[in-house]
Amino acid sequence: MKITKIVVTGGPCAGKSTAMNRVQSAFEKMGYRTLFISETATELITGGVSPQSCGSNADYQLCQMELQLEKERIYEQAARTMDATKVLIVCDRGVIDNKAYMTQEEFETVLKKIGMNETELRDRYDGVFHLVTAAKGAEDFYTTSNNAARRETIEEAVDIDNRLISAWTGHPHLRVIDNHTGFEEKMKMLISEIAFFLGEPEPLEIERKYLIEYPDLDWLEHHPYCRKVEITQTYFKTDSGEEIRLRQRGVSGSYVYYQTIKRKISDIRRIEIETKLTRAEFLEKMMNAKGAKKRISKTRYCLMYEGQYFEIDVFPFWNDQAFMEIELRSEDQKIQFPPELKIIREVSSDPAFTNSSLAKPIED
């Protein structure tokens, strides 16, 4: 059984309710047992529990986050008992959404009370899909009449939408679906993005990589839609010749772990099979890996720019250049580059610029 947990989030009046019905219909046809976790905020607010009725906003957010975590635990527990090979758990918002409705001080207070850190909360989901509020680009369709818990003005909706994108920036699989097309196309794009992420019909990765001039780290670190992540990757080969990558990803001692198998199809197309690991599974695979191993460490800056998710990798052995990568839905997708990042050349097809090639041998 493979259980995948994703979040469909977004600003007020973004189309999430409609999206849930579309997701269920689409992925049940693909053979998934699809489970839905309803929006916790709407449950609480319509039931009389709100920031106004609780002692403070932090008190309310603590209640909401604890209930969300418990609901996810129960759904995952139930999923493991089901007679299904593929289970998709779809969360109508995730726990980290709450950060958009708190001050940083309130957020840190709540984190201490639940005993978790920001990385654990954000990266507990396999994929995150953000639907942009109608208040950004489809103002004529913005309404508060279809949700009893929604009271935001257009200006407030835009601000919340921006805060949500900022809160999720740093997640390894974040996609933003905006309003540049009609609503029906927006829903189709969501289904397409989720299917692509799940590897339906096959787990392809379409990625372009660029060698860039060493970036302005101060600009990146102070950008509202950029997050810094520390990554260590270890490579080794199996007896059958496949290359395995074990990745440790996080910040300030808080990490998540992945195993990735990639098979090259073309210069920018690869089959990619990624599995999230527990710390114990990660350490076991590291200890049991046979033969030569290589390792590389880097600092990654995840940057959301014009609805595109760029990953800028800075290495300790370079002080004049870096990598910039972007995953695409199609090989001919147009890219709008941030003007602050200066491209030297594309290196998508250059084997000398793979992380594996730059990694250094390590001793067992």
C-alpha positions as a Markdown table, in Angstrom:
| # | Residue | x | y | z |
|---|---|---|---|---|
| 1 | Met | 0.0 | 0.0 | 0.0 |
| 2 | Lys | 1.1 | 3.5 | -0.8 |
| 3 | Ile | -0.5 | 6.3 | 1.3 |
| 4 | Thr | 0.0 | 9.9 | 0.0 |
| 5 | Lys | -1.1 | 12.9 | 1.9 |
| 6 | Ile | -1.5 | 16.2 | 0.2 |
| 7 | Val | -2.9 | 19.6 | 1.0 |
| 8 | Val | -5.2 | 21.7 | -1.2 |
| 9 | Thr | -5.0 | 25.2 | 0.3 |
| 10 | Gly | -5.5 | 28.7 | -0.9 |
| 11 | Gly | -6.8 | 32.2 | -0.2 |
| 12 | Pro | -10.5 | 33.0 | 0.5 |
| 13 | Cys | -12.8 | 32.2 | -2.4 |
| 14 | Ala | -10.2 | 30.2 | -4.3 |
| 15 | Gly | -12.4 | 27.3 | -5.4 |
| 16 | Lys | -11.3 | 24.7 | -2.8 |
| 17 | Ser | -14.8 | 23.3 | -2.2 |
| 18 | Thr | -15.4 | 22.7 | -5.9 |
| 19 | Ala | -11.8 | 21.3 | -6.2 |
| 20 | Met | -12.5 | 18.6 | -3.6 |
| 21 | Asn | -15.3 | 17.1 | -5.7 |
| 22 | Arg | -13.2 | 17.3 | -8.8 |
| 23 | Val | -10.2 | 15.6 | -7.1 |
| 24 | Gln | -12.3 | 12.8 | -5.8 |
| 25 | Ser | -13.9 | 12.1 | -9.2 |
| 26 | Ala | -10.6 | 12.3 | -11.0 |
| 27 | Phe | -8.4 | 10.2 | -8.8 |
| 28 | Glu | -10.9 | 7.5 | -8.0 |
| 29 | Lys | -11.0 | 6.8 | -11.7 |
| 30 | Met | -7.2 | 6.4 | -11.5 |
| 31 | Gly | -7.6 | 3.7 | -8.9 |
| 32 | Tyr | -7.0 | 5.7 | -5.7 |
| 33 | Arg | -9.0 | 5.3 | -2.6 |
| 34 | Thr | -9.5 | 9.0 | -1.9 |
| 35 | Leu | -10.1 | 10.3 | 1.7 |
| 36 | Phe | -10.9 | 13.9 | 2.5 |
| 37 | Ile | -10.1 | 15.8 | 5.7 |
| 38 | Ser | -12.5 | 18.8 | 5.9 |
| 39 | Glu | -11.4 | 22.3 | 6.7 |
| 40 | Thr | -10.9 | 22.5 | 10.5 |
| 41 | Ala | -11.4 | 26.2 | 10.8 |
| 42 | Thr | -14.9 | 26.1 | 9.2 |
| 43 | Glu | -15.8 | 23.2 | 11.6 |
| 44 | Leu | -14.8 | 25.2 | 14.6 |
| 45 | Ile | -16.1 | 28.6 | 13.7 |
| 46 | Thr | -19.5 | 27.4 | 12.6 |
| 47 | Gly | -19.6 | 25.3 | 15.8 |
| 48 | Gly | -19.1 | 28.4 | 17.9 |
| 49 | Val | -15.3 | 28.2 | 18.5 |
| 50 | Ser | -13.5 | 31.2 | 17.1 |
| 51 | Pro | -10.7 | 33.6 | 17.8 |
| 52 | Gln | -13.3 | 36.0 | 19.2 |
| 53 | Ser | -14.9 | 33.4 | 21.5 |
| 54 | Cys | -11.6 | 32.0 | 22.8 |
| 55 | Gly | -9.4 | 33.7 | 25.4 |
| 56 | Ser | -7.0 | 34.9 | 22.7 |
| 57 | Asn | -6.2 | 34.2 | 19.0 |
| 58 | Ala | -3.3 | 32.0 | 20.1 |
| 59 | Asp | -5.7 | 29.9 | 22.3 |
| 60 | Tyr | -8.0 | 29.5 | 19.3 |
| 61 | Gln | -5.1 | 28.6 | 16.9 |
| 62 | Leu | -3.8 | 26.0 | 19.4 |
| 63 | Cys | -7.2 | 24.3 | 19.4 |
| 64 | Gln | -7.4 | 24.4 | 15.6 |
| 65 | Met | -3.9 | 23.0 | 15.1 |
| 66 | Glu | -4.4 | 20.2 | 17.7 |
| 67 | Leu | -7.7 | 19.2 | 16.2 |
| 68 | Gln | -6.2 | 19.2 | 12.7 |
| 69 | Leu | -3.2 | 17.0 | 13.8 |
| 70 | Glu | -5.6 | 14.5 | 15.5 |
| 71 | Lys | -7.9 | 14.3 | 12.4 |
| 72 | Glu | -4.8 | 13.5 | 10.2 |
| 73 | Arg | -3.7 | 10.9 | 12.7 |
| 74 | Ile | -7.1 | 9.2 | 12.6 |
| 75 | Tyr | -7.4 | 9.3 | 8.8 |
| 76 | Glu | -3.9 | 7.8 | 8.4 |
| 77 | Gln | -4.7 | 5.1 | 10.9 |
| 78 | Ala | -7.9 | 4.3 | 9.0 |
| 79 | Ala | -6.1 | 4.3 | 5.7 |
| 80 | Arg | -3.7 | 1.6 | 6.8 |
| 81 | Thr | -6.6 | -0.8 | 7.4 |
| 82 | Met | -8.1 | -0.4 | 4.0 |
| 83 | Asp | -8.0 | -2.9 | 1.2 |
| 84 | Ala | -6.4 | -0.6 | -1.4 |
| 85 | Thr | -3.0 | -0.3 | -3.1 |
| 86 | Lys | -3.1 | 3.5 | -3.5 |
| 87 | Val | -4.7 | 5.8 | -0.9 |
| 88 | Leu | -4.8 | 9.6 | -1.4 |
| 89 | Ile | -5.5 | 11.7 | 1.7 |
| 90 | Val | -6.5 | 15.2 | 0.7 |
| 91 | Cys | -6.5 | 17.8 | 3.4 |
| 92 | Asp | -8.6 | 20.9 | 3.0 |
| 93 | Arg | -5.8 | 23.2 | 4.4 |
| 94 | Gly | -2.9 | 22.0 | 6.4 |
| 95 | Val | -1.6 | 22.8 | 9.9 |
| 96 | Ile | 0.9 | 25.4 | 8.6 |
| 97 | Asp | -2.0 | 27.4 | 7.2 |
| 98 | Asn | -2.5 | 28.7 | 10.7 |
| 99 | Lys | 0.7 | 30.6 | 10.6 |
| 100 | Ala | -0.9 | 33.1 | 8.1 |
| 101 | Tyr | -3.4 | 34.0 | 10.8 |
| 102 | Met | -0.9 | 34.6 | 13.7 |
| 103 | Thr | 1.9 | 37.0 | 14.6 |
| 104 | Gln | 5.3 | 35.3 | 14.7 |
| 105 | Glu | 5.2 | 35.6 | 18.5 |
| 106 | Glu | 1.9 | 33.8 | 18.6 |
| 107 | Phe | 3.1 | 31.1 | 16.2 |
| 108 | Glu | 6.2 | 30.4 | 18.3 |
| 109 | Thr | 4.1 | 30.2 | 21.4 |
| 110 | Val | 1.7 | 27.6 | 19.8 |
| 111 | Leu | 4.7 | 25.6 | 18.5 |
| 112 | Lys | 6.1 | 25.2 | 22.0 |
| 113 | Lys | 2.7 | 24.1 | 23.3 |
| 114 | Ile | 2.2 | 21.4 | 20.7 |
| 115 | Gly | 5.9 | 20.3 | 20.9 |
| 116 | Met | 6.6 | 20.5 | 17.2 |
| 117 | Asn | 8.7 | 22.8 | 15.0 |
| 118 | Glu | 7.9 | 24.6 | 11.8 |
| 119 | Thr | 9.7 | 22.1 | 9.5 |
| 120 | Glu | 7.9 | 19.2 | 11.0 |
| 121 | Leu | 4.5 | 20.9 | 10.5 |
| 122 | Arg | 5.2 | 22.1 | 6.9 |
| 123 | Asp | 6.9 | 19.0 | 5.5 |
| 124 | Arg | 4.5 | 16.4 | 7.1 |
| 125 | Tyr | 2.6 | 16.5 | 3.8 |
| 126 | Asp | 3.8 | 15.0 | 0.5 |
| 127 | Gly | 2.6 | 17.8 | -1.7 |
| 128 | Val | 1.0 | 21.2 | -1.4 |
| 129 | Phe | -1.3 | 22.8 | -4.0 |
| 130 | His | -2.3 | 26.4 | -3.5 |
| 131 | Leu | -5.3 | 27.9 | -5.3 |
| 132 | Val | -5.0 | 31.6 | -5.6 |
| 133 | Thr | -7.9 | 33.7 | -4.2 |
| 134 | Ala | -10.4 | 35.1 | -6.7 |
| 135 | Ala | -9.5 | 38.5 | -5.2 |
| 136 | Lys | -6.2 | 38.3 | -7.2 |
| 137 | Gly | -7.1 | 38.3 | -10.9 |
| 138 | Ala | -10.8 | 37.3 | -10.7 |
| 139 | Glu | -12.2 | 40.1 | -8.5 |
| 140 | Asp | -15.6 | 40.0 | -10.1 |
| 141 | Phe | -16.1 | 36.4 | -8.8 |
| 142 | Tyr | -15.0 | 37.1 | -5.2 |
| 143 | Thr | -17.8 | 36.5 | -2.7 |
| 144 | Thr | -18.3 | 35.7 | 1.0 |
| 145 | Ser | -21.8 | 34.3 | 0.6 |
| 146 | Asn | -20.8 | 30.7 | 0.0 |
| 147 | Asn | -18.9 | 30.2 | 3.3 |
| 148 | Ala | -20.3 | 31.2 | 6.7 |
| 149 | Ala | -16.8 | 31.4 | 8.2 |
| 150 | Arg | -15.6 | 33.8 | 5.5 |
| 151 | Arg | -15.7 | 37.6 | 6.2 |
| 152 | Glu | -12.6 | 39.0 | 4.4 |
| 153 | Thr | -12.7 | 42.0 | 2.2 |
| 154 | Ile | -10.9 | 41.8 | -1.2 |
| 155 | Glu | -7.9 | 43.5 | 0.3 |
| 156 | Glu | -7.8 | 41.2 | 3.3 |
| 157 | Ala | -8.2 | 38.2 | 1.0 |
| 158 | Val | -5.2 | 39.2 | -1.0 |
| 159 | Asp | -3.1 | 39.7 | 2.1 |
| 160 | Ile | -4.1 | 36.3 | 3.5 |
| 161 | Asp | -3.4 | 34.6 | 0.2 |
| 162 | Asn | 0.1 | 36.2 | 0.2 |
| 163 | Arg | 0.7 | 35.1 | 3.8 |
| 164 | Leu | -0.4 | 31.5 | 3.0 |
| 165 | Ile | 2.1 | 31.3 | 0.1 |
| 166 | Ser | 4.8 | 32.6 | 2.3 |
| 167 | Ala | 4.0 | 30.1 | 5.1 |
| 168 | Trp | 4.2 | 27.1 | 2.7 |
| 169 | Thr | 7.4 | 28.4 | 0.9 |
| 170 | Gly | 10.2 | 25.9 | 1.7 |
| 171 | His | 8.1 | 22.8 | 1.2 |
| 172 | Pro | 9.8 | 20.5 | -1.4 |
| 173 | His | 6.6 | 20.1 | -3.5 |
| 174 | Leu | 4.7 | 23.4 | -3.6 |
| 175 | Arg | 2.6 | 24.4 | -6.6 |
| 176 | Val | 0.6 | 27.6 | -7.1 |
| 177 | Ile | -2.4 | 27.7 | -9.4 |
| 178 | Asp | -3.5 | 31.2 | -10.3 |
| 179 | Asn | -6.4 | 32.8 | -12.1 |
| 180 | His | -4.8 | 33.6 | -15.5 |
| 181 | Thr | -7.4 | 31.2 | -17.1 |
| 182 | Gly | -11.1 | 30.7 | -16.4 |
| 183 | Phe | -12.3 | 28.8 | -13.4 |
| 184 | Glu | -12.8 | 25.5 | -15.3 |
| 185 | Glu | -9.2 | 25.6 | -16.6 |
| 186 | Lys | -8.0 | 26.4 | -13.0 |
| 187 | Met | -9.7 | 23.2 | -11.8 |
| 188 | Lys | -8.2 | 21.2 | -14.7 |
| 189 | Met | -4.8 | 22.6 | -13.9 |
| 190 | Leu | -5.1 | 21.5 | -10.3 |
| 191 | Ile | -6.0 | 17.9 | -11.3 |
| 192 | Ser | -3.1 | 18.0 | -13.8 |
| 193 | Glu | -0.6 | 19.2 | -11.1 |
| 194 | Ile | -1.7 | 16.6 | -8.6 |
| 195 | Ala | -1.6 | 13.8 | -11.2 |
| 196 | Phe | 1.9 | 14.9 | -12.3 |
| 197 | Phe | 3.0 | 14.9 | -8.7 |
| 198 | Leu | 1.6 | 11.5 | -8.1 |
| 199 | Gly | 3.3 | 10.1 | -11.2 |
| 200 | Glu | 0.2 | 9.4 | -13.2 |
| 201 | Pro | 0.4 | 7.9 | -15.7 |
| 202 | Glu | 4.2 | 7.6 | -14.9 |
| 203 | Pro | 6.5 | 9.3 | -12.3 |
| 204 | Leu | 8.2 | 11.8 | -14.6 |
| 205 | Glu | 10.3 | 14.7 | -13.5 |
| 206 | Ile | 10.8 | 17.5 | -16.0 |
| 207 | Glu | 13.4 | 19.9 | -14.7 |
| 208 | Arg | 15.7 | 22.6 | -16.1 |
| 209 | Lys | 18.9 | 23.5 | -14.3 |
| 210 | Tyr | 20.9 | 26.7 | -14.8 |
| 211 | Leu | 24.4 | 27.7 | -13.7 |
| 212 | Ile | 24.0 | 31.3 | -12.2 |
| 213 | Glu | 26.2 | 33.9 | -10.8 |
| 214 | Tyr | 26.6 | 33.7 | -7.0 |
| 215 | Pro | 23.3 | 35.2 | -5.7 |
| 216 | Asp | 22.8 | 38.0 | -3.3 |
| 217 | Leu | 22.1 | 35.9 | -0.2 |
| 218 | Asp | 20.9 | 38.9 | 1.8 |
| 219 | Trp | 18.2 | 39.6 | -0.9 |
| 220 | Leu | 17.1 | 35.9 | -0.8 |
| 221 | Glu | 17.0 | 35.7 | 3.0 |
| 222 | His | 14.9 | 38.8 | 3.3 |
| 223 | His | 12.6 | 38.0 | 0.4 |
| 224 | Pro | 9.0 | 37.4 | 1.8 |
| 225 | Tyr | 8.6 | 34.3 | -0.5 |
| 226 | Cys | 11.9 | 32.6 | 0.1 |
| 227 | Arg | 13.0 | 30.1 | 2.7 |
| 228 | Lys | 16.4 | 28.6 | 3.4 |
| 229 | Val | 16.8 | 24.8 | 3.8 |
| 230 | Glu | 19.9 | 22.8 | 4.6 |
| 231 | Ile | 20.3 | 19.6 | 2.5 |
| 232 | Thr | 22.8 | 16.7 | 2.7 |
| 233 | Gln | 22.6 | 14.1 | -0.1 |
| 234 | Thr | 24.3 | 10.7 | -0.2 |
| 235 | Tyr | 24.5 | 8.7 | -3.4 |
| 236 | Phe | 25.2 | 5.0 | -3.8 |
| 237 | Lys | 24.5 | 2.3 | -6.4 |
| 238 | Thr | 22.4 | -0.9 | -6.0 |
| 239 | Asp | 23.6 | -4.3 | -7.2 |
| 240 | Ser | 21.4 | -3.8 | -10.3 |
| 241 | Gly | 23.2 | -0.5 | -11.1 |
| 242 | Glu | 20.5 | 1.9 | -10.1 |
| 243 | Glu | 21.7 | 5.1 | -8.3 |
| 244 | Ile | 19.9 | 5.8 | -5.0 |
| 245 | Arg | 19.9 | 9.2 | -3.4 |
| 246 | Leu | 19.2 | 9.6 | 0.4 |
| 247 | Arg | 18.4 | 13.1 | 1.4 |
| 248 | Gln | 18.3 | 14.8 | 4.7 |
| 249 | Arg | 16.4 | 18.1 | 4.5 |
| 250 | Gly | 15.6 | 20.7 | 7.1 |
| 251 | Val | 16.9 | 23.6 | 9.2 |
| 252 | Ser | 18.2 | 24.1 | 12.8 |
| 253 | Gly | 18.4 | 20.4 | 13.6 |
| 254 | Ser | 14.9 | 19.6 | 12.4 |
| 255 | Tyr | 15.0 | 17.3 | 9.4 |
| 256 | Val | 12.8 | 15.2 | 7.1 |
| 257 | Tyr | 14.3 | 12.3 | 5.1 |
| 258 | Tyr | 13.8 | 11.0 | 1.6 |
| 259 | Gln | 14.9 | 8.2 | -0.7 |
| 260 | Thr | 14.9 | 8.9 | -4.4 |
| 261 | Ile | 15.5 | 6.7 | -7.4 |
| 262 | Lys | 16.0 | 8.5 | -10.8 |
| 263 | Arg | 16.1 | 7.0 | -14.3 |
| 264 | Lys | 17.1 | 9.3 | -17.1 |
| 265 | Ile | 14.8 | 9.4 | -20.2 |
| 266 | Ser | 16.2 | 12.6 | -21.9 |
| 267 | Asp | 18.2 | 15.6 | -21.0 |
| 268 | Ile | 15.4 | 17.1 | -18.9 |
| 269 | Arg | 13.0 | 14.2 | -18.5 |
| 270 | Arg | 13.5 | 11.5 | -15.8 |
| 271 | Ile | 11.4 | 8.9 | -14.1 |
| 272 | Glu | 11.6 | 9.7 | -10.4 |
| 273 | Ile | 10.4 | 7.6 | -7.5 |
| 274 | Glu | 10.6 | 9.4 | -4.2 |
| 275 | Thr | 9.7 | 7.9 | -0.8 |
| 276 | Lys | 9.6 | 9.7 | 2.5 |
| 277 | Leu | 11.5 | 7.9 | 5.3 |
| 278 | Thr | 11.5 | 8.0 | 9.1 |
| 279 | Arg | 14.7 | 8.9 | 10.7 |
| 280 | Ala | 15.2 | 5.2 | 11.7 |
| 281 | Glu | 14.6 | 4.1 | 8.1 |
| 282 | Phe | 17.0 | 6.7 | 6.8 |
| 283 | Leu | 19.8 | 5.6 | 9.2 |
| 284 | Glu | 19.1 | 1.9 | 8.5 |
| 285 | Lys | 19.5 | 2.5 | 4.7 |
| 286 | Met | 22.6 | 4.5 | 5.3 |
| 287 | Met | 24.2 | 1.8 | 7.4 |
| 288 | Asn | 23.2 | -1.0 | 4.9 |
| 289 | Ala | 24.3 | 0.7 | 1.8 |
| 290 | Lys | 27.0 | -1.3 | 0.1 |
| 291 | Gly | 29.9 | -0.2 | -2.0 |
| 292 | Ala | 31.1 | 3.3 | -2.8 |
| 293 | Lys | 29.2 | 6.2 | -1.5 |
| 294 | Lys | 29.4 | 9.9 | -2.3 |
| 295 | Arg | 28.0 | 12.9 | -0.3 |
| 296 | Ile | 27.3 | 16.5 | -0.9 |
| 297 | Ser | 25.9 | 19.3 | 1.3 |
| 298 | Lys | 24.3 | 22.5 | 0.2 |
| 299 | Thr | 22.1 | 25.4 | 1.2 |
| 300 | Arg | 18.9 | 25.6 | -0.8 |
| 301 | Tyr | 16.8 | 28.8 | -1.2 |
| 302 | Cys | 13.2 | 28.0 | -2.2 |
| 303 | Leu | 11.9 | 31.1 | -4.0 |
| 304 | Met | 8.3 | 31.6 | -5.2 |
| 305 | Tyr | 8.4 | 34.2 | -8.0 |
| 306 | Glu | 5.4 | 35.0 | -10.3 |
| 307 | Gly | 3.7 | 31.7 | -9.4 |
| 308 | Gln | 6.9 | 29.7 | -10.2 |
| 309 | Tyr | 8.9 | 27.7 | -7.6 |
| 310 | Phe | 12.7 | 28.1 | -8.1 |
| 311 | Glu | 15.3 | 26.3 | -6.0 |
| 312 | Ile | 18.7 | 28.0 | -5.7 |
| 313 | Asp | 21.5 | 25.8 | -4.4 |
| 314 | Val | 24.6 | 27.3 | -2.9 |
| 315 | Phe | 27.6 | 25.1 | -2.2 |
| 316 | Pro | 30.4 | 25.5 | 0.3 |
| 317 | Phe | 33.1 | 24.9 | -2.5 |
| 318 | Trp | 31.8 | 27.7 | -4.8 |
| 319 | Asn | 31.9 | 31.4 | -4.1 |
| 320 | Asp | 31.3 | 32.7 | -7.6 |
| 321 | Gln | 28.5 | 30.5 | -8.9 |
| 322 | Ala | 25.5 | 28.4 | -7.9 |
| 323 | Phe | 22.6 | 26.4 | -9.4 |
| 324 | Met | 19.0 | 27.3 | -10.0 |
| 325 | Glu | 16.5 | 24.7 | -10.8 |
| 326 | Ile | 12.8 | 24.7 | -11.7 |
| 327 | Glu | 10.4 | 21.7 | -12.2 |
| 328 | Leu | 8.0 | 22.1 | -15.2 |
| 329 | Arg | 4.7 | 20.6 | -16.3 |
| 330 | Ser | 5.9 | 20.3 | -19.9 |
| 331 | Glu | 9.2 | 20.6 | -21.8 |
| 332 | Asp | 8.1 | 23.8 | -23.6 |
| 333 | Gln | 6.7 | 25.6 | -20.6 |
| 334 | Lys | 7.8 | 29.3 | -20.5 |
| 335 | Ile | 9.9 | 30.5 | -17.5 |
| 336 | Gln | 9.9 | 34.0 | -16.1 |
| 337 | Phe | 13.2 | 34.4 | -14.3 |
| 338 | Pro | 13.8 | 36.7 | -11.4 |
| 339 | Pro | 15.9 | 39.6 | -12.7 |
| 340 | Glu | 18.0 | 39.6 | -9.6 |
| 341 | Leu | 19.4 | 36.2 | -10.5 |
| 342 | Lys | 22.0 | 36.3 | -13.4 |
| 343 | Ile | 22.1 | 33.2 | -15.6 |
| 344 | Ile | 25.5 | 32.0 | -16.9 |
| 345 | Arg | 24.1 | 29.1 | -19.0 |
| 346 | Glu | 21.7 | 26.1 | -18.9 |
| 347 | Val | 23.4 | 22.9 | -17.7 |
| 348 | Ser | 20.3 | 20.6 | -17.7 |
| 349 | Ser | 22.1 | 18.1 | -20.0 |
| 350 | Asp | 25.6 | 18.5 | -18.7 |
| 351 | Pro | 26.6 | 15.5 | -16.6 |
| 352 | Ala | 29.5 | 17.5 | -15.0 |
| 353 | Phe | 27.0 | 19.6 | -13.2 |
| 354 | Thr | 24.8 | 17.0 | -11.5 |
| 355 | Asn | 24.9 | 16.8 | -7.7 |
| 356 | Ser | 26.1 | 13.2 | -8.0 |
| 357 | Ser | 29.1 | 14.3 | -10.1 |
| 358 | Leu | 30.0 | 17.0 | -7.7 |
| 359 | Ala | 29.6 | 14.8 | -4.6 |
| 360 | Lys | 32.8 | 13.6 | -2.8 |
| 361 | Pro | 33.5 | 10.0 | -1.9 |
| 362 | Ile | 33.0 | 9.1 | 1.7 |
| 363 | Glu | 34.4 | 6.2 | 3.8 |
| 364 | Asp | 32.1 | 3.6 | 5.4 |
